[in-house]
Amino acid sequence: MTTNYSRRAFLGLGAAVGGGMLLSACGGGSASGGGDGGTLKFWDMPWGQANYTAAAKKLTEAYQPAGSLPGATYQGLQWANFSQTFSSAIASKTGPAVSTGGGFQAFQFADQGAIAYADNVINQFRQDGTFDDFLPGQLDAMKTAKGYAAVPWQLDFRIWWYRKSLLDAAGVKVPTTWDELLTACRTLAGRKLFGFGTGAGAGNNLGSQGLHLMMLNNGGGLFNADGKVEVVTEANLEAMRFVQDLVKAKAVDPASISYTTDNLITQWRNKRVAMGIHTAGLDTDTGETDGDLQVMGPLTGPSGAKAGLVFQNNIMMYADTPSQEGSEAFLSYYIKNMKTLWQQNVVAGLPVLKSIVALPEFQAQKQKAKIIAEWAPVAKTFAANSPTLFGGLAAVDSSQPITQFAQTVLAGQDPKPALESLQKALEAIVK
Amino acid sequence: MTLTAACPKTEVARTRKPRRARRTLLVLVAPSLVLLLLINAYPLVYAALQSVRDGSLINAGDYVGFENYRATLTSPAFWRSVQFTLIFTVVGVFGSWLGGLGLALLLRTRIPGRTVFKTLLLLPWVVPVVVSSTAWNWLVATPQSPLPSLAQALGLGTPLFLADPVLAKVTVCVFKVWISVPFMMMLIGAALAGVDRTVYEAADVDGATRWQQFRHITLPMISRSTYISWILMTIFCVNDFPTIFLLTGGGPVDATTSLVVLSYRTVFQNFQVGPGVAIAFVMTASLVVVSVALYRQIRKAHV
């Protein structure tokens, strides 16, 4: 049997097929944002070594929602281009209901109306006692004029480390003040060792964050008490001139302005770096947990102040969710049960809950326990001297101006024009 | 008497038939056209709108007219990026072309292991940039890396290939040439294969030297391919993000920040969407002008 189609019928069929394809393409992804098939989407960043994601996924999948509340699915994300990933997903309403992410992401998205404030969760924490389990000041850091933008779950410090064997061999005592630091750096430089290990190359923010820590240590910072950019201050200038002295004392590797994080870790591992500012995970990153790499105590600056730099990594809820009550229930569950991640030792960051700090598994990690004991009480946020965090911070950390500033100062150039350029550039970014 | 009435019936039918056929063809390509418009034109129009707004990655923001373009064109950072983009493109295009031409000519001769040699030469182009940039980073990043160590051994000091602004520019450009030479080699090799060897035999009989043969036969005969390769490589270089970003991130102190890197950093690191997209549009417009100029050269090429 043969079937004859007229040209008109053929064209009609073609149009129908094309139109159908077009409609299906346009309507792709029928699930609403935040949900997938009636469950909440939880997006998480890689917060530790390879085994972290498996542990966090297991924790998510163990969630048993009460009554008719939705369950949760886990999606691990990479840091590469994470801003685009979140932004495009939120704009196209295919984003998560709950997520971890950049330290200031919640504040940034809150400014754009994409965040569901966590006040209900915090109120519930007040009632069940979890509120008091948070380390002092950590919940307050999440507070904005409209409510709690997120709930902190781990802390990411920038702190001083030293390699004990190199200091011992050079007869250098662990510095406690800036003056001692400079003296120690000079002695170490005589042995071709770097006393201010850092890196400001592609994707490496440790250089700019290290300089920021020095500013904070001297009572300075990037912002004033009103949350406005104010970097050209005497305190900052003095701190950066001290860094310039360190550069002159050959404490800074001239190649470090182009070091990626991997390059810097390699230099630590190869024992080229004797002291430096790094994250809390340096010993894990280098694969050396034998005690040769040790955390220094906070240094006393020229004004007598001590300070550290801390990023409160947080879990945020999004306005676009299948169930706000469901998002809150899941977030509450995650915070109350996340101790397993520290018991398994899979997280690079430090706990934000006192009950986790007290765990024997955590206390066994001596360097991390020292950070909580000595650095947490003096640590300041990236927004200091502003009392609160805000959305504009996301555009400052790892931005082009701050990276350029770090590379300029670490190259030993005059810090004053560098600070003036930074002021101008940050004013254009932070609104 | 009307014109139609003057025409014989068969002629009217003959003129109507192609018109109907054209309409049919138009209807047949319509779905593809619609899809192309949705895939290409929609993002382009949306980006154009973003470039005249003060928005974020999520919200469109307020209309600001051509303020973003004004800010871009008066920014020193933009002009520094233009300068580096020009250097990167000129070195990338002509460096890879010269390398590719040299290798293609070499591979025309009967050298032992030519096929193996050809395959090995393709590796820089075939290997993902992420892998090759990691390898180059290992080669040059620290004073203890192989190349700085070699320079030290030769008494040339310790060159900071990625930390010194001038050396970083050189390193990035050389990296780009290294990656692109195989592509040029293939294009030129294909063009050379199409050149009739009898022309060279005739030139030999006429007493032309090797240089004269190269200048007056080879170059003109491959000119069309040459111009095409220049257009393609210009586009590749101007739009090249990973080569630069993975190796230097645009540093040190913005020394290797090209326009595409500047655009990316403005949008996704500084979260200034309007100005970042404006940079991309200025870059695209410049690229179109260069491509059209080179395309005209292709049409003038006599082979």
Interface residues (C-beta under 8 A of the other chain):
Chain A: R7 L11 G14 A15 V17 G18 G19 M21 L22 A25 C26 N81 S83 Q84 S87 S88 I90 A91 Q108 F109 Q112 G113 A114 A200 G201 A202 G203 D253 P254 A255 S256 I257 S258 Y259 T260 D262 N263 T266 Q267 N270 R272 A394 A395 S398 S399 Q400 P401 T403 Q404 Q407 T408 A411 A428 I429
Chain B: T24 V27 L28 A30 P31 V34 L35 L38 S56 L57 I58 N59 N137 A141 T142 P143 Q144 L160 L162 A163 A168 F245 L246 L247 T248 G249 G250 G251 P252 V253 D254 T257 L262 R265 T266 F268 Q269 N270 F271 Q272
